[in-house]
Amino acid sequence: MSRLSFFLNYLSDPRIATLAATPQTVVKKVCRGIDFSKDMIVVEYGPGDGAYTRYLLNTMTRKSRLIAIETNKRFKVQLKKIDDRRLTVANDDARNVLRILRQNGLERVSYVISGIPFSLMNRQAIQSIILDTSEALESGGKLLVYQFSSCVKKYLKRYFNNVSMRLELGLPYYYVFEAWNSYYIRVGA
Ligand SMILES: C[S@@+](CC[C@H](N)C(=O)[O-])C[C@H]1O[C@@H](n2cnc3c(N)ncnc32)[C@H](O)[C@@H]1O
């Protein structure tokens, strides 16, 4: 998608939350936390027009799978143009991740990578997405979040017992979180 189309799409949908796609230099830095040598199942929240999607497909093994969950219909059309049998595009909300996985015959995944704007969501929506993400991840699985805001940190700490944060430079900067559980947390126990 051209820069202008991305920008026009942003004007009509506040959930896009950014004027332009993430530059590839930043995509590579964010994906540093992924072990691409293994077959894996990755879920992507908010792929937009596919900046991370293309990088992931280019880098992951032939037996890996990528489930891209995107609410915006125009972005969905762009993503569907990517001709790769490893990719499944769901025009849906990240809140429905567990249902989407079930519908695709999947239960647990290796990584979730998220660019959705948590800072624009209410507390309940953030909690629900982070909790369901922690349930979707296999043992040792990891959630990667890139954001302009660090507001998601406290929610990550609630459902994951390991959370790291770093800052990556790029238009003007991104917070990058990696979250994983080294033991099972029973919520509400
Ligand atoms: C900041 S943009 C990131 C786009 C792309 N990943 C990139 O880095 O260039 C956020 C994306 O998340 C999508 N989005 C926002 N809320 C969402 C939700 N609840 N579920 C799925 N996608 C969502 C938006 O439509 C938009 O494509």
The ligand as an SDF file (V2000), in Angstrom:
LIG
                    3D

 27 29  0  0  0  0  0  0  0  0999 V2000
   -0.0310    1.0490   14.7150 C   0  0  0  0  0  0  0  0  0  0  0  0
   -0.8390    0.1930   13.3890 S   0  0  0  0  0  0  0  0  0  0  0  0
    0.4260   -1.0210   13.0450 C   0  0  0  0  0  0  0  0  0  0  0  0
    0.3950   -1.4950   11.6170 C   0  0  0  0  0  0  0  0  0  0  0  0
    1.5390   -2.4220   11.2130 C   0  0  0  0  0  0  0  0  0  0  0  0
    1.6720   -3.5350   12.1110 N   0  0  0  0  0  0  0  0  0  0  0  0
    2.8630   -1.6880   11.1420 C   0  0  0  0  0  0  0  0  0  0  0  0
    3.6400   -1.7910   12.1050 O   0  0  0  0  0  0  0  0  0  0  0  0
    3.1140   -1.0290   10.1320 O   0  0  0  0  0  0  0  0  0  0  0  0
   -2.0530   -0.6980   14.3300 C   0  0  0  0  0  0  0  0  0  0  0  0
   -2.8810   -1.6950   13.5280 C   0  0  0  0  0  0  0  0  0  0  0  0
   -3.7160   -2.4260   14.4350 O   0  0  0  0  0  0  0  0  0  0  0  0
   -5.0280   -2.5560   13.8890 C   0  0  0  0  0  0  0  0  0  0  0  0
   -5.9150   -2.7670   15.0550 N   0  0  0  0  0  0  0  0  0  0  0  0
   -6.2830   -1.8490   15.9900 C   0  0  0  0  0  0  0  0  0  0  0  0
   -7.0260   -2.4330   16.9470 N   0  0  0  0  0  0  0  0  0  0  0  0
   -7.0960   -3.7650   16.6310 C   0  0  0  0  0  0  0  0  0  0  0  0
   -7.6940   -4.8920   17.2490 C   0  0  0  0  0  0  0  0  0  0  0  0
   -8.3760   -4.7720   18.3940 N   0  0  0  0  0  0  0  0  0  0  0  0
   -7.5650   -6.1050   16.6660 N   0  0  0  0  0  0  0  0  0  0  0  0
   -6.8690   -6.2380   15.4950 C   0  0  0  0  0  0  0  0  0  0  0  0
   -6.2930   -5.2050   14.8490 N   0  0  0  0  0  0  0  0  0  0  0  0
   -6.4000   -3.9760   15.4140 C   0  0  0  0  0  0  0  0  0  0  0  0
   -5.2280   -1.2670   13.1130 C   0  0  0  0  0  0  0  0  0  0  0  0
   -6.2370   -1.3760   12.1480 O   0  0  0  0  0  0  0  0  0  0  0  0
   -3.8340   -1.0820   12.5190 C   0  0  0  0  0  0  0  0  0  0  0  0
   -3.7010   -1.8010   11.3200 O   0  0  0  0  0  0  0  0  0  0  0  0
  1  2  1  0
  2  3  1  0
  2 10  1  0
  3  4  1  0
  4  5  1  0
  5  6  1  0
  5  7  1  0
  7  8  2  0
  7  9  1  0
 10 11  1  0
 11 12  1  0
 11 26  1  0
 12 13  1  0
 13 14  1  0
 13 24  1  0
 14 15  1  0
 14 23  1  0
 15 16  2  0
 16 17  1  0
 17 18  1  0
 17 23  2  0
 18 19  1  0
 18 20  2  0
 20 21  1  0
 21 22  2  0
 22 23  1  0
 24 25  1  0
 24 26  1  0
 26 27  1  0
M  CHG  2   2   1   9  -1
M  END
$$$$
